[in-house]
Amino acid sequence: MTQTNVQPAKGKVGILCVGLGAVATTFITGTMMARKGLAKPVGSLTQYDRLRVGRGEKKKYVKYGELVPLASLDDLVFGAWDVYPQNAFQSAMYAHVLEEKDILPVRDELEQIVPMKAAFDKNYARRLDGDNVKTSAQSSAMPTRWEMVELLREDIRQFKQANGCARIVVLWAASTEIYVPYYEAVHGTLADLEAAMKADDRDHVAPSMCYAYAALREGAPFVMGAPNTTVDIPAMWQLAAETHLPIAGKDFKTGQTLVKSGFAPIIGTRCLGLNGWFSTNILGNRDGLVLDEPDNFRTKEVSKLSTLETILRPDLQPDLYGHGNDDDTQYYHKVRINYYPPRGDSKEGWDNIDIFGWLGYPMQVKIDFLCRDSILAAPLCLDLCLLIDLAARAGREGIQRFLSFFLKSPMHDFTQGELPVNNLYQQYAMLKNALREMGGYEADEELD
């Protein structure tokens, strides 16, 4: 074991959620219930998981908080932005994820979380129509992108001061924006991005980019929990390096993609072939409503389709994965999401997987995952916030690849030809090794 430079977790940590809907209120309510001893934070690695440190007679298994200084649940303070003005209690009741018995014991605390006005552009989420939005100082119109940045920075400063926070983490738990493809002239450098913000380039600068920029400029790590482009651009990597802050994204890995990232390695390690993988979802929450818009679904589709590409690679195993589409270069992979209001937050992910084995004989796997979206997302929110706060105190900056375990479309430097790691078990090893290193132990390759 060696000495580490991780700073202690002293003082309160402000968790500012972009979006105060089903995911955020389930996360906040559950955390409040857990710290009162009224519920268990099931699904949270930081609260339950153990990892091995040392070897031989010195080998032992410890919880994350026993190895590295994680912030205590008691030190977390919550705030939010949202296009709807309802406080966290009202929003949690409206979401119909948690039962009243799991909300009412912390009602007083939830009612104190009143969302700040959101930096919102309806063109990026056409199905949302809230009126708790920021306006320009000169008129009642939508602020320019640079005005959004300045208003958000002021929000962060005021929240930090009003709540006596030592540190802030900003977590995107809002809806998926329309797809914004990488555009080098704006996204390639920090100077270009800032110029575009000041020129109010609304086509290439999404509101989420304003949140991320404001957070980093105010010394707060940023986590992107949706598949938005946002911090997945070189300009933001430069800003993270300049501010010496960690960033993570993108898109919480909750239901179907969690299954996919865990089951695809079974096919790959067993050297079975894949002809096609069809995935469809039905869900009825606000996320489903937003994704019912084709431009917003495109963002999610790109995220969900990317999962298999680095696990089952036709370039490495053409006999096994070079089949399925018109030019016979890769298996067929299709993803669909359907908005179905009666299902609410209890979504269903159905997968049909066409595989083949010895002598090419076909087989099928069918997976029907009836899950609760926000119940799966809430512990990810907690873990991501605690771990990126840890990363900041450890002096880590830029893309935090060790957090890929929690994310559907892991960030990577695509400008250098880097491939993301989507294999769940490799991601888990990366997570534990990063913790070992921050805890003063050597990284190793043993999976235990």
C-alpha positions as CSV (number, residue, x, y, z in Angstrom):
1,M,0.0,0.0,0.0
2,T,1.3,3.5,-0.9
3,Q,0.4,7.0,0.2
4,T,-2.4,8.7,-1.8
5,N,-3.2,12.3,-2.5
6,V,-7.0,12.0,-2.1
7,Q,-8.3,14.9,-0.1
8,P,-10.7,14.1,2.8
9,A,-14.4,14.3,2.3
10,K,-15.0,17.3,4.6
11,G,-18.1,19.5,4.5
12,K,-21.4,19.3,2.7
13,V,-21.7,18.3,-0.9
14,G,-24.4,20.0,-3.0
15,I,-26.0,17.7,-5.5
16,L,-27.7,19.9,-8.2
17,C,-29.9,17.8,-10.4
18,V,-30.9,19.1,-13.8
19,G,-34.4,17.8,-13.9
20,L,-36.6,17.1,-10.9
21,G,-38.7,14.3,-12.4
22,A,-39.1,10.6,-11.7
23,V,-35.4,9.8,-11.7
24,A,-34.2,12.7,-9.6
25,T,-37.0,12.5,-7.0
26,T,-36.6,8.8,-6.6
27,F,-32.9,9.3,-6.1
28,I,-33.3,12.1,-3.6
29,T,-36.2,10.5,-1.7
30,G,-34.4,7.2,-1.4
31,T,-31.2,8.8,-0.2
32,M,-33.2,10.7,2.5
33,M,-35.0,7.6,3.6
34,A,-31.7,5.6,3.7
35,R,-29.9,8.1,5.8
36,K,-32.8,8.1,8.3
37,G,-32.5,4.3,8.5
38,L,-36.0,3.9,7.0
39,A,-35.0,2.2,3.8
40,K,-32.1,0.3,2.2
41,P,-30.1,1.8,-0.7
42,V,-30.3,-1.5,-2.7
43,G,-28.5,-1.4,-6.0
44,S,-25.8,1.1,-4.8
45,L,-22.3,-0.2,-5.2
46,T,-20.9,2.6,-2.9
47,Q,-23.2,1.4,-0.1
48,Y,-23.0,-2.4,-0.6
49,D,-20.2,-3.6,-2.8
50,R,-16.9,-4.9,-1.6
51,L,-13.6,-5.2,-3.4
52,R,-10.5,-7.1,-2.8
53,V,-7.2,-5.4,-1.8
54,G,-3.9,-7.0,-1.2
55,R,-2.8,-10.6,-2.0
56,G,-2.0,-13.8,-0.1
57,E,-2.2,-13.4,3.7
58,K,-2.8,-9.6,3.3
59,K,-5.9,-10.1,1.1
60,K,-9.1,-8.6,2.4
61,Y,-12.4,-7.5,1.1
62,V,-13.6,-4.0,2.0
63,K,-16.4,-1.7,1.2
64,Y,-15.6,1.3,-1.0
65,G,-15.9,3.8,1.9
66,E,-13.4,1.7,3.9
67,L,-10.8,2.1,1.1
68,V,-11.4,5.7,-0.1
69,P,-12.9,8.7,1.6
70,L,-16.5,8.9,0.2
71,A,-18.8,11.6,1.2
72,S,-21.4,10.6,3.8
73,L,-25.1,10.4,2.9
74,D,-25.6,12.8,5.8
75,D,-23.5,15.4,4.1
76,L,-25.5,15.5,0.8
77,V,-27.7,18.6,0.1
78,F,-30.0,18.6,-2.8
79,G,-31.2,21.2,-5.3
80,A,-32.5,21.2,-8.8
81,W,-33.5,23.0,-12.0
82,D,-36.7,22.0,-13.8
83,V,-39.1,23.4,-16.3
84,Y,-42.0,22.6,-13.9
85,P,-42.2,24.6,-10.6
86,Q,-43.5,21.8,-8.4
87,N,-41.3,21.0,-5.4
88,A,-39.6,17.6,-4.9
89,F,-42.5,16.3,-2.8
90,Q,-45.1,17.2,-5.3
91,S,-43.0,15.9,-8.2
92,A,-42.3,12.6,-6.4
93,M,-46.0,12.1,-5.7
94,Y,-46.8,13.0,-9.4
95,A,-44.2,10.5,-10.7
96,H,-46.0,7.5,-9.1
97,V,-42.7,5.6,-8.8
98,L,-42.6,5.4,-5.0
99,E,-45.5,4.7,-2.7
100,E,-46.6,7.3,-0.2
101,K,-45.2,5.3,2.7
102,D,-41.7,5.9,1.2
103,I,-42.3,9.6,0.5
104,L,-44.2,10.9,3.5
105,P,-41.5,10.3,6.1
106,V,-39.3,12.9,4.3
107,R,-42.0,15.2,3.1
108,D,-40.7,18.2,5.0
109,E,-37.2,17.9,3.5
110,L,-38.6,17.3,0.0
111,E,-40.9,20.3,0.1
112,Q,-37.8,22.5,0.7
113,I,-36.4,21.5,-2.6
114,V,-38.0,24.0,-5.0
115,P,-36.5,23.9,-8.5
116,M,-34.7,26.8,-9.9
117,K,-35.8,28.1,-13.3
118,A,-34.4,25.9,-16.1
119,A,-32.3,27.0,-19.0
120,F,-34.7,25.5,-21.6
121,D,-35.1,25.5,-25.4
122,K,-38.3,23.9,-26.5
123,N,-36.7,22.9,-29.8
124,Y,-34.6,20.4,-27.9
125,A,-37.5,18.8,-26.1
126,R,-40.7,19.5,-28.0
127,R,-43.0,17.4,-25.8
128,L,-42.2,19.4,-22.7
129,D,-44.2,22.6,-22.0
130,G,-43.3,23.9,-18.6
131,D,-43.2,27.6,-17.7
132,N,-40.5,27.5,-14.9
133,V,-37.9,28.7,-17.4
134,K,-35.2,31.4,-17.5
135,T,-35.8,34.5,-19.6
136,S,-33.5,37.1,-21.0
137,A,-32.7,40.1,-18.8
138,Q,-33.6,42.4,-21.7
139,S,-37.0,40.7,-22.5
140,S,-39.3,37.8,-21.7
141,A,-37.7,35.8,-24.6
142,M,-35.4,32.8,-24.2
143,P,-32.0,33.9,-23.1
144,T,-29.0,33.6,-25.4
145,R,-26.8,30.6,-24.8
146,W,-24.2,32.8,-23.1
147,E,-26.9,34.3,-20.9
148,M,-27.9,30.8,-20.0
149,V,-24.4,30.1,-18.9
150,E,-24.1,33.2,-16.8
151,L,-27.5,32.6,-15.1
152,L,-26.6,29.0,-14.3
153,R,-23.3,30.0,-12.9
154,E,-25.1,32.5,-10.6
155,D,-27.5,29.7,-9.5
156,I,-24.6,27.4,-8.6
157,R,-22.9,30.2,-6.6
158,Q,-26.0,31.1,-4.7
159,F,-26.9,27.5,-3.9
160,K,-23.4,26.8,-2.7
161,Q,-23.4,29.8,-0.4
162,A,-27.0,29.5,0.9
163,N,-26.4,25.8,1.9
164,G,-22.9,26.1,3.2
165,C,-21.6,23.6,0.7
166,A,-17.9,22.8,0.4
167,R,-18.3,21.2,-3.0
168,I,-20.9,20.9,-5.7
169,V,-21.7,18.1,-8.2
170,V,-24.0,18.7,-11.1
171,L,-26.0,15.7,-12.4
172,W,-28.1,15.7,-15.6
173,A,-31.3,13.7,-14.7
174,A,-33.5,15.5,-17.3
175,S,-34.9,14.3,-20.6
176,T,-33.1,13.4,-23.7
177,E,-32.4,16.3,-26.1
178,I,-32.7,16.1,-29.8
179,Y,-29.6,14.6,-31.5
180,V,-26.7,17.0,-31.9
181,P,-24.0,15.5,-34.1
182,Y,-20.4,16.4,-33.5
183,Y,-19.6,19.5,-35.4
184,E,-15.9,20.3,-35.4
185,A,-16.2,24.0,-36.1
186,V,-18.1,24.5,-32.9
187,H,-17.3,21.4,-30.7
188,G,-13.6,21.0,-31.7
189,T,-12.0,23.5,-29.3
190,L,-13.1,25.4,-26.2
191,A,-12.5,28.7,-27.9
192,D,-14.9,27.7,-30.7
193,L,-17.5,26.5,-28.3
194,E,-17.4,29.8,-26.3
195,A,-17.6,31.8,-29.5
196,A,-20.7,29.9,-30.6
197,M,-22.3,30.4,-27.2
198,K,-21.7,34.1,-27.4
199,A,-23.0,34.2,-31.0
200,D,-26.1,32.3,-29.7
201,D,-25.7,29.4,-32.0
202,R,-28.8,27.4,-31.0
203,D,-28.3,24.7,-33.6
204,H,-24.9,23.4,-32.3
205,V,-25.0,24.5,-28.7
206,A,-27.6,22.5,-26.7
207,P,-28.9,23.8,-23.4
208,S,-27.2,20.8,-21.7
209,M,-23.9,22.2,-22.9
210,C,-24.6,25.4,-21.0
211,Y,-25.2,23.5,-17.8
212,A,-22.0,21.5,-18.2
213,Y,-20.0,24.6,-19.1
214,A,-21.4,26.5,-16.1
215,A,-20.7,23.7,-13.7
216,L,-17.1,23.3,-14.7
217,R,-16.5,27.0,-14.6
218,E,-17.9,27.0,-11.1
219,G,-15.6,24.2,-10.0
220,A,-18.3,21.4,-10.1
221,P,-17.8,18.0,-11.7
222,F,-20.5,17.2,-14.2
223,V,-22.3,13.9,-14.9
224,M,-24.4,13.4,-18.0
225,G,-27.1,10.9,-17.3
226,A,-28.8,11.1,-20.8
227,P,-27.4,10.3,-24.2
228,N,-27.0,14.0,-25.1
229,T,-23.8,15.0,-26.9
230,T,-23.0,17.6,-24.1
231,V,-19.6,16.7,-22.6
232,D,-18.8,14.1,-25.3
233,I,-16.9,16.7,-27.3
234,P,-13.2,17.9,-27.4
235,A,-14.2,21.4,-26.3
236,M,-15.6,20.1,-23.0
237,W,-12.5,17.9,-22.5
238,Q,-10.4,21.0,-22.9
239,L,-12.5,22.8,-20.3
240,A,-12.3,19.9,-17.9
241,A,-8.5,19.9,-18.3
242,E,-8.3,23.7,-17.8
243,T,-10.4,23.6,-14.7
244,H,-8.8,20.3,-13.4
245,L,-12.2,18.7,-13.0
246,P,-13.7,15.2,-13.8
247,I,-16.6,14.7,-16.2
248,A,-18.6,11.5,-16.9
249,G,-21.2,10.3,-19.3
250,K,-23.3,9.4,-21.0
251,D,-26.7,7.9,-20.3
252,F,-27.6,5.9,-17.2
253,K,-27.3,2.2,-17.8
254,T,-30.5,0.9,-16.2
255,G,-32.6,-1.8,-17.9
256,Q,-32.1,-3.2,-21.4
257,T,-28.6,-2.0,-22.0
258,L,-27.5,-3.4,-18.6
259,V,-28.7,-6.8,-19.7
260,K,-27.1,-6.4,-23.1
261,S,-23.7,-5.4,-21.7
262,G,-23.8,-8.4,-19.4
263,F,-25.2,-11.0,-21.8
264,A,-23.3,-10.1,-25.0
265,P,-19.9,-11.1,-23.3
266,I,-21.4,-14.6,-22.7
267,I,-21.9,-14.9,-26.5
268,G,-18.4,-13.5,-27.2
269,T,-16.5,-15.5,-24.6
270,R,-18.2,-18.7,-25.6
271,C,-17.3,-18.0,-29.3
272,L,-20.9,-18.3,-30.4
273,G,-22.1,-16.5,-33.5
274,L,-24.7,-13.7,-33.8
275,N,-27.0,-13.1,-36.7
276,G,-29.1,-10.4,-35.1
277,W,-30.2,-8.7,-31.9
278,F,-33.6,-7.0,-31.8
279,S,-34.5,-4.8,-28.8
280,T,-37.7,-3.1,-28.1
281,N,-39.0,-1.1,-25.1
282,I,-42.3,0.2,-23.9
283,L,-42.5,2.8,-21.2
284,G,-45.0,5.5,-20.2
285,N,-43.1,8.1,-18.1
286,R,-42.0,11.6,-19.1
287,D,-38.9,10.1,-20.6
288,G,-41.1,7.9,-22.8
289,L,-43.1,11.0,-23.8
290,V,-40.0,12.9,-24.9
291,L,-38.6,9.9,-26.7
292,D,-41.8,9.6,-28.7
293,E,-40.4,12.5,-30.7
294,P,-38.3,11.1,-33.5
295,D,-35.5,13.6,-33.2
296,N,-35.1,12.9,-29.5
297,F,-35.3,9.1,-30.0
298,R,-32.4,9.4,-32.5
299,T,-30.2,10.5,-29.6
300,K,-31.2,7.5,-27.6
301,E,-30.9,5.1,-30.5
302,V,-27.3,6.1,-31.2
303,S,-26.5,5.5,-27.5
304,K,-28.3,2.1,-27.3
305,L,-26.9,0.8,-30.7
306,S,-23.3,1.5,-29.7
307,T,-23.3,-1.1,-26.9
308,L,-22.6,-4.2,-28.9
309,E,-20.1,-2.7,-31.3
310,T,-17.1,-3.1,-29.0
311,I,-18.2,-6.4,-27.4
312,L,-19.0,-8.5,-30.5
313,R,-16.6,-7.2,-33.2
314,P,-16.8,-8.5,-36.8
315,D,-13.4,-7.1,-37.6
316,L,-11.9,-9.5,-35.1
317,Q,-14.2,-12.5,-35.6
318,P,-15.8,-12.2,-39.1
319,D,-17.0,-15.9,-39.0
320,L,-19.0,-15.1,-35.9
321,Y,-20.2,-11.6,-36.2
322,G,-19.9,-10.7,-39.9
323,H,-23.5,-11.6,-40.9
324,G,-26.9,-10.0,-40.9
325,N,-27.1,-6.8,-43.0
326,D,-27.2,-6.1,-46.7
327,D,-23.4,-6.0,-47.3
328,D,-22.8,-8.9,-45.0
329,T,-20.3,-7.0,-42.7
330,Q,-22.1,-7.2,-39.4
331,Y,-24.9,-8.8,-37.5
332,Y,-28.3,-7.1,-37.6
333,H,-28.9,-4.8,-34.6
334,K,-32.2,-3.0,-34.2
335,V,-33.5,-0.9,-31.2
336,R,-37.0,0.5,-30.7
337,I,-38.7,2.5,-28.0
338,N,-42.4,2.9,-27.8
339,Y,-44.3,5.3,-25.7
340,Y,-47.1,3.5,-23.9
341,P,-48.7,5.6,-21.1
342,P,-50.4,2.8,-19.1
343,R,-47.0,1.3,-18.2
344,G,-45.8,4.5,-16.5
345,D,-42.3,4.1,-15.0
346,S,-42.5,0.3,-15.1
347,K,-41.0,-0.3,-18.5
348,E,-40.6,-3.5,-20.3
349,G,-37.5,-4.3,-22.4
350,W,-37.8,-7.3,-24.7
351,D,-34.8,-8.8,-26.6
352,N,-34.8,-11.4,-29.3
353,I,-31.3,-12.7,-30.0
354,D,-30.6,-14.9,-33.0
355,I,-27.3,-16.8,-32.4
356,F,-25.7,-19.8,-34.1
357,G,-23.4,-22.5,-32.9
358,W,-21.5,-25.7,-34.0
359,L,-21.7,-26.1,-37.8
360,G,-23.8,-23.0,-38.0
361,Y,-27.0,-24.4,-36.4
362,P,-29.3,-21.6,-35.3
363,M,-30.6,-21.0,-31.8
364,Q,-32.5,-18.2,-30.1
365,V,-32.4,-16.3,-26.7
366,K,-35.3,-14.3,-25.6
367,I,-35.1,-11.9,-22.6
368,D,-38.1,-10.1,-21.2
369,F,-37.1,-7.6,-18.5
370,L,-40.0,-6.0,-16.7
371,C,-38.2,-3.3,-14.7
372,R,-38.7,0.0,-13.0
373,D,-36.7,2.7,-14.7
374,S,-36.2,5.1,-11.9
375,I,-35.7,2.4,-9.3
376,L,-32.7,1.2,-11.3
377,A,-31.5,4.7,-12.1
378,A,-31.6,6.1,-8.5
379,P,-28.6,4.0,-7.1
380,L,-26.6,4.9,-10.2
381,C,-27.2,8.6,-9.5
382,L,-26.0,8.2,-6.0
383,D,-22.9,6.2,-7.0
384,L,-22.0,8.6,-9.8
385,C,-22.3,11.6,-7.6
386,L,-20.2,10.1,-4.8
387,L,-17.6,8.7,-7.1
388,I,-17.1,11.8,-9.2
389,D,-16.8,13.9,-6.0
390,L,-14.1,11.4,-5.0
391,A,-12.4,11.7,-8.3
392,A,-12.3,15.5,-8.0
393,R,-10.7,15.2,-4.6
394,A,-8.2,12.8,-6.0
395,G,-7.1,15.3,-8.6
396,R,-8.5,13.3,-11.5
397,E,-9.6,15.4,-14.5
398,G,-11.3,14.9,-17.8
399,I,-13.2,11.7,-18.9
400,Q,-13.6,9.3,-16.0
401,R,-13.5,6.0,-17.8
402,F,-13.7,4.0,-14.6
403,L,-17.4,5.2,-14.3
404,S,-18.3,3.5,-17.5
405,F,-19.9,0.7,-15.5
406,F,-22.8,3.0,-14.7
407,L,-23.3,4.4,-18.2
408,K,-24.8,3.2,-21.4
409,S,-22.6,4.9,-23.9
410,P,-19.2,5.4,-22.2
411,M,-17.2,8.5,-23.1
412,H,-14.0,8.0,-25.0
413,D,-11.6,10.0,-27.2
414,F,-13.0,9.3,-30.6
415,T,-10.6,11.8,-32.2
416,Q,-7.8,9.4,-31.5
417,G,-9.6,6.3,-32.6
418,E,-10.2,5.1,-29.1
419,L,-13.0,2.6,-28.6
420,P,-15.3,2.7,-25.6
421,V,-15.4,-0.3,-23.2
422,N,-18.9,-1.7,-23.1
423,N,-18.3,-5.1,-21.7
424,L,-19.8,-5.0,-18.2
425,Y,-17.2,-7.2,-16.6
426,Q,-14.3,-5.2,-18.0
427,Q,-16.0,-2.0,-16.8
428,Y,-16.3,-3.5,-13.4
429,A,-12.6,-4.3,-13.3
430,M,-11.8,-0.7,-14.4
431,L,-14.0,0.6,-11.6
432,K,-12.4,-1.5,-8.9
433,N,-8.9,-0.8,-10.1
434,A,-9.5,3.0,-10.1
435,L,-10.6,2.6,-6.5
436,R,-7.6,0.5,-5.6
437,E,-5.3,3.1,-7.0
438,M,-7.0,6.0,-5.2
439,G,-6.9,3.8,-2.1
440,G,-3.1,3.3,-2.4
441,Y,-3.1,-0.2,-3.8
442,E,-1.9,-1.6,-7.1
443,A,-4.3,-2.3,-9.9
444,D,-4.6,-6.0,-11.0
445,E,-6.5,-8.2,-13.4
446,E,-8.2,-10.7,-11.1
447,L,-11.9,-10.7,-11.4
448,D,-13.2,-11.1,-7.8
